[in-house]
Amino acid sequence: MSQRLSRLFNQTFNGFARSGCGQGRLSWSKTCGLRNTFIASQKRSVATSRSCWQQCPNTTIPLPRRKKRVVVAVTGATGSPLAVALLQRLRRLNVETHLILSTWAVATLKYELDAPDDRSSYFASLADYSYSPRDVSASLSSGSFRTDGMIIVPCSMKTLASIRIGYDTDLITRAASVTLKERRRLILVARETPLSSIHLENMLRVSEAGAVVMPPVMAFYTRPQCIDDMVQQSVKRMSDLLGVGEDFDEEEEQSRSDVWTGFDWETKKAGEISQRGETQIEGEVQKASNGA
Ligand SMILES: Cc1cc2nc3c(=O)[nH]c(=O)nc-3n(C[C@H](O)[C@H](O)[C@H](O)COP(=O)(O)O)c2cc1C
């Protein structure tokens, strides 16, 4: 019976939290003297707890919140600087990171980064937790370990193929399978060029299963000045897809050069006017106003 009541309380409690009641805070009574016993009260009866809240609804108590938690896997496709920049960004965004480097990622990053950053220990220093890809007994293998999503950056065609058919031979593919079955966000920064129809079909199937396939393709409208600009632009899109950092830094949001805001029609119009000459424009305006 007490278990049932405690479950009911948790449902009520979480319901308030989810509905954004008091912006993540649960209304509660200061005057009823129960403030300090709030956490312990999870064990108390629902009836008592609810009636207290109903009597004194004007005070708030912070709900304990866990950090966002993201699994970051790196495989042997080219693109390890993207993984470095993403891990750095997730740290800035206060996201808890769980890192898995595949055996071939460790081999490949030697060619892509300068010493001493070309080692797995450097990657591990950027993450909160690191795992061996061979350790399929790790917590990430189970859906009971709650995460807010997983990103594989870069994702090789081999790992993509394994995920597509659910062939969970290592911790990366197992954690990806878990992410899909638990209906959590899975982002695959799939890297290969050109693409065969086998690659394309695998991408289609994982996309149908719920994954987001995001090849690290550069944008030029942001006018990147160097490779790092391109890396940073891609990494921002990755963290957007992971759903982290939206409420992070308004200043950064305003200065983001990768956010498309539309054509600058005013400048374009002014340019056209000076090119074609005012007489012609005036003629066109007159025609338009006559309904021609
Ligand atoms: C320098 C280098 C670059 C590579 N680039 C790619 C790539 O862009 N895409 C890809 O699918 N495989 C690439 N590979 C091959 C993968 O490393 C290989 O298929 C490996 O088995 C992937 O294993 P993993 O997914 O477990 O890391 C590259 C290998 C090397 C050595």
The ligand as a Gaussian input file, in Angstrom:
#p B3LYP/6-31G(d) Opt

LIG

0 1
 C       42.662000       8.032000     -42.146000
 C       41.383000       7.257000     -42.238000
 C       40.209000       7.905000     -42.612000
 C       39.015000       7.218000     -42.702000
 N       37.876000       7.895000     -43.058000
 C       36.708000       7.239000     -43.115000
 C       35.501000       7.954000     -43.415000
 O       35.494000       9.166000     -43.638000
 N       34.345000       7.273000     -43.401000
 C       34.283000       5.943000     -43.118000
 O       33.198000       5.378000     -43.114000
 N       35.414000       5.246000     -42.834000
 C       36.616000       5.844000     -42.813000
 N       37.760000       5.153000     -42.502000
 C       37.670000       3.717000     -42.296000
 C       37.224000       3.335000     -40.880000
 O       38.199000       3.739000     -39.941000
 C       37.017000       1.810000     -40.815000
 O       35.921000       1.448000     -41.632000
 C       36.789000       1.287000     -39.420000
 O       36.576000      -0.090000     -39.502000
 C       35.619000       1.946000     -38.743000
 O       35.429000       1.301000     -37.508000
 P       34.589000       1.979000     -36.337000
 O       33.288000       2.387000     -36.900000
 O       34.437000       0.884000     -35.319000
 O       35.398000       3.095000     -35.820000
 C       38.966000       5.823000     -42.420000
 C       40.152000       5.171000     -42.017000
 C       41.331000       5.869000     -41.936000
 C       42.576000       5.153000     -41.496000

